[in-house]
Amino acid sequence: MQHPLFSLLPSVNSTSAAIDFVTRVTAAPDLFTFSYLLHVPSLIQHLQATEQSQSYLKLLKLFASGTWSDYTSNQASLPPLSDQQATKLKQLSLVSLASKSHTLSYSALLSELSLPNNKALSSLVVSCIYSNLITATLDTKAELVTVSAVITGRDVADKDHLLRLKSVIDVWAERCLATVADLNSEAKKVRETALRESKDVQEYNRVVDRINKQLMAPNKDNFSQMPLDDNMTDPMDIDETSPSSDSSTKKRKQRIVS
């Protein structure tokens, strides 16, 4: 989404209008990227028209990818900055420093950003946090700024910048590939272990099932092996010609005769 100030571009039809436009966008407290403006032909044409306007073109490029130290080193060839512009350039410079190192000492920042004291530094860091430029914490005891994330990056400056960016991305990509390879190796080990354990469980279940079937199946030899009670008679021991059997036969005959 483009900044509302960009809607003024069609009205930038002169050198003075181009200078005024650059002054406004570089002072806007909520605008931190400028690469789009550097690719607007009409704006660039007006800024290249005179020596004065050319200094504002340099200023626009400085806010796109430069730092506060770049400004102080070339201050003679650049327009003077308002307080709003100076604060903004220092915020952008802090973003550049945070992109290179996530741990920044107070002493280094005070020197790099030309800040008078720790209070001014803390105020600048807090303003960057609230502007969603970085996520960071301040350790006043150790006098360190610890950056956990750079939310809004700087514009790409030139071919050399692109090459450096590509180099960083290539290193990051190699680390990602190595991490993926390690994860795949660990996943393979986990799958192999799970497969072995699964086979062990299956074998265990088969053994248990076989034992259960053996225990539950009827055994014909069990009856012949069971001991008899004293009051029980083995059916095989009954003699059909026994006295009791003969007596019963005589009684049946007497009933028939009568």
C-alpha positions as CSV (number, residue, x, y, z in Angstrom):
1,M,0.0,0.0,0.0
2,Q,1.4,3.4,-1.1
3,H,1.9,6.3,1.3
4,P,-0.8,9.1,1.0
5,L,2.0,11.5,0.0
6,F,2.6,9.6,-3.2
7,S,-0.7,10.8,-4.4
8,L,0.9,14.2,-4.8
9,L,3.3,12.9,-7.5
10,P,1.1,14.0,-10.4
11,S,1.3,17.6,-9.2
12,V,5.1,17.6,-9.1
13,N,5.6,19.4,-12.4
14,S,8.5,21.7,-11.6
15,T,11.9,21.7,-10.0
16,S,10.7,23.6,-7.0
17,A,7.7,21.2,-6.6
18,A,10.1,18.3,-6.7
19,I,12.3,19.8,-4.0
20,D,9.3,20.5,-1.8
21,F,8.1,16.9,-2.4
22,V,11.4,15.4,-1.3
23,T,11.5,17.6,1.8
24,R,8.0,16.4,2.8
25,V,8.5,12.7,2.2
26,T,11.9,12.6,4.0
27,A,10.3,14.4,7.0
28,A,7.1,12.2,7.2
29,P,7.3,10.2,10.4
30,D,5.6,7.1,9.0
31,L,7.4,6.7,5.7
32,F,10.6,4.7,5.7
33,T,11.0,3.3,2.1
34,F,11.8,5.4,-0.9
35,S,12.8,3.0,-3.7
36,Y,9.5,3.6,-5.5
37,L,10.2,7.3,-5.7
38,L,13.6,6.7,-7.2
39,H,11.9,5.0,-10.2
40,V,9.5,7.8,-11.0
41,P,10.9,9.3,-14.2
42,S,9.2,12.7,-14.0
43,L,10.4,13.2,-10.4
44,I,14.0,12.2,-11.2
45,Q,14.0,14.5,-14.2
46,H,13.0,17.5,-12.2
47,L,15.5,16.7,-9.5
48,Q,18.3,16.5,-12.0
49,A,17.5,19.9,-13.5
50,T,19.7,22.2,-11.3
51,E,22.6,21.9,-9.0
52,Q,20.3,22.6,-6.0
53,S,17.8,20.0,-7.0
54,Q,20.5,17.5,-7.5
55,S,21.4,17.8,-3.8
56,Y,17.8,16.8,-3.0
57,L,18.1,13.8,-5.3
58,K,21.2,12.8,-3.3
59,L,19.2,13.4,-0.1
60,L,16.4,11.1,-1.4
61,K,19.0,8.4,-2.1
62,L,20.5,8.9,1.3
63,F,17.2,8.3,3.0
64,A,16.6,5.2,0.8
65,S,19.8,3.4,1.7
66,G,22.3,5.7,3.5
67,T,23.0,6.3,7.1
68,W,23.6,9.2,9.5
69,S,27.4,8.8,9.2
70,D,27.0,9.1,5.4
71,Y,25.2,12.4,5.9
72,T,27.8,13.8,8.2
73,S,30.6,12.8,5.8
74,N,28.9,14.5,2.9
75,Q,27.0,17.3,4.7
76,A,28.5,20.0,2.5
77,S,26.9,18.7,-0.6
78,L,23.5,17.9,1.0
79,P,20.7,20.2,2.1
80,P,20.4,21.0,5.8
81,L,18.0,18.7,7.8
82,S,15.1,19.6,9.9
83,D,14.8,18.0,13.4
84,Q,12.2,15.6,11.9
85,Q,14.5,14.6,9.0
86,A,17.4,14.2,11.4
87,T,15.5,11.9,13.7
88,K,14.2,9.9,10.8
89,L,17.6,9.4,9.3
90,K,18.9,8.2,12.7
91,Q,16.0,5.8,12.9
92,L,16.9,4.4,9.5
93,S,20.5,4.2,10.4
94,L,19.6,2.2,13.5
95,V,17.7,-0.2,11.3
96,S,20.8,-0.6,9.1
97,L,23.0,-1.3,12.2
98,A,20.4,-3.8,13.6
99,S,20.5,-5.6,10.3
100,K,24.2,-6.3,10.7
101,S,24.3,-7.1,14.4
102,H,21.5,-8.0,16.9
103,T,23.6,-6.8,19.9
104,L,24.5,-3.1,19.8
105,S,26.3,-1.3,22.6
106,Y,25.2,2.1,23.8
107,S,28.7,3.5,23.3
108,A,28.8,2.4,19.6
109,L,25.3,3.8,18.9
110,L,26.0,7.1,20.7
111,S,29.0,7.6,18.5
112,E,27.4,6.3,15.2
113,L,24.2,8.4,15.6
114,S,25.7,11.5,17.2
115,L,23.5,11.3,20.2
116,P,24.3,13.3,23.4
117,N,23.4,10.7,26.1
118,N,21.8,7.4,27.0
119,K,18.4,9.1,27.4
120,A,18.4,10.3,23.8
121,L,19.4,6.9,22.6
122,S,16.7,5.1,24.6
123,S,14.1,7.6,23.2
124,L,15.3,6.8,19.6
125,V,15.2,3.0,20.1
126,V,11.7,3.3,21.6
127,S,10.5,5.4,18.7
128,C,11.8,2.7,16.3
129,I,10.0,0.0,18.2
130,Y,6.7,2.0,18.2
131,S,7.2,2.7,14.4
132,N,7.4,-1.1,13.8
133,L,10.9,-0.8,12.5
134,I,12.5,-3.2,14.9
135,T,11.7,-5.4,17.9
136,A,14.3,-4.8,20.6
137,T,15.0,-4.6,24.3
138,L,17.2,-2.2,26.2
139,D,19.5,-3.3,29.0
140,T,20.3,-0.1,30.8
141,K,22.6,-1.9,33.3
142,A,24.8,-3.6,30.6
143,E,24.2,-0.7,28.2
144,L,23.1,-2.9,25.4
145,V,20.4,-2.9,22.8
146,T,19.3,-6.4,21.9
147,V,17.4,-6.6,18.6
148,S,15.2,-9.7,18.1
149,A,13.8,-8.7,14.7
150,V,14.1,-6.1,12.0
151,I,10.6,-5.6,10.8
152,T,11.1,-2.9,8.2
153,G,14.2,-3.3,6.1
154,R,16.0,-0.6,4.1
155,D,15.8,-0.1,0.3
156,V,18.3,-1.9,-1.9
157,A,21.0,0.7,-2.9
158,D,22.9,-0.7,-5.8
159,K,24.4,-3.8,-7.5
160,D,27.0,-4.3,-4.8
161,H,24.2,-4.2,-2.2
162,L,22.3,-6.8,-4.1
163,L,25.4,-9.0,-4.3
164,R,25.9,-8.7,-0.6
165,L,22.2,-9.5,0.0
166,K,22.5,-12.5,-2.3
167,S,25.5,-13.8,-0.4
168,V,23.6,-13.6,2.9
169,I,20.6,-15.3,1.4
170,D,22.9,-18.1,-0.1
171,V,24.4,-18.7,3.3
172,W,21.0,-18.8,4.9
173,A,19.7,-21.2,2.2
174,E,22.7,-23.6,2.8
175,R,21.9,-23.6,6.5
176,C,18.3,-24.4,5.8
177,L,19.2,-27.3,3.5
178,A,21.6,-28.7,6.1
179,T,18.9,-28.4,8.7
180,V,16.3,-30.1,6.5
181,A,18.9,-32.9,5.8
182,D,19.4,-33.4,9.6
183,L,15.6,-33.4,10.2
184,N,15.1,-36.0,7.5
185,S,17.9,-38.2,9.0
186,E,16.3,-38.0,12.4
187,A,12.9,-38.7,11.0
188,K,14.2,-41.8,9.2
189,K,15.7,-43.1,12.5
190,V,12.4,-42.5,14.2
191,R,10.5,-44.4,11.5
192,E,13.0,-47.4,11.7
193,T,12.7,-47.5,15.4
194,A,8.9,-47.4,15.3
195,L,8.9,-50.2,12.7
196,R,11.1,-52.4,14.8
197,E,8.9,-51.8,17.9
198,S,5.8,-52.4,15.8
199,K,7.2,-55.8,14.7
200,D,8.1,-56.7,18.3
201,V,4.5,-55.8,19.4
202,Q,3.0,-57.8,16.6
203,E,5.1,-60.8,17.5
204,Y,4.2,-60.4,21.2
205,N,0.5,-60.3,20.3
206,R,0.8,-63.4,18.2
207,V,2.4,-65.4,21.0
208,V,-0.2,-64.2,23.5
209,D,-3.0,-65.1,21.1
210,R,-1.6,-68.6,20.5
211,I,-1.2,-69.2,24.2
212,N,-4.8,-68.0,24.8
213,K,-6.1,-70.3,22.1
214,Q,-4.3,-73.2,23.6
215,L,-5.8,-72.5,27.0
216,M,-9.3,-72.0,25.7
217,A,-9.4,-75.0,23.4
218,P,-11.1,-78.2,24.8
219,N,-8.7,-81.1,25.6
220,K,-10.2,-84.6,25.2
221,D,-7.5,-86.1,27.5
222,N,-8.6,-83.8,30.3
223,F,-11.6,-85.9,31.3
224,S,-9.6,-89.2,31.4
225,Q,-7.0,-87.6,33.5
226,M,-9.4,-86.0,36.0
227,P,-9.6,-87.8,39.4
228,L,-13.0,-89.2,40.3
229,D,-14.8,-88.3,43.5
230,D,-15.4,-91.1,46.0
231,N,-19.2,-91.0,45.3
232,M,-18.8,-91.1,41.6
233,T,-18.9,-94.2,39.5
234,D,-17.0,-94.6,36.4
235,P,-19.6,-95.4,33.7
236,M,-17.2,-97.9,32.2
237,D,-17.2,-99.9,35.4
238,I,-21.0,-100.7,35.3
239,D,-21.5,-104.4,34.7
240,E,-24.8,-105.1,33.0
241,T,-24.9,-108.6,34.7
242,S,-24.5,-107.2,38.2
243,P,-26.9,-108.3,40.9
244,S,-28.7,-105.0,41.0
245,S,-29.2,-105.3,37.3
246,D,-30.5,-108.9,37.6
247,S,-33.0,-107.9,40.3
248,S,-34.4,-105.2,38.2
249,T,-34.9,-107.6,35.3
250,K,-36.8,-110.1,37.5
251,K,-39.2,-107.3,38.7
252,R,-40.0,-106.3,35.2
253,K,-40.8,-110.0,34.3
254,Q,-43.2,-110.3,37.3
255,R,-45.2,-107.3,36.2
256,I,-45.5,-108.7,32.7
257,V,-46.8,-112.1,33.9
258,S,-49.4,-110.6,36.2
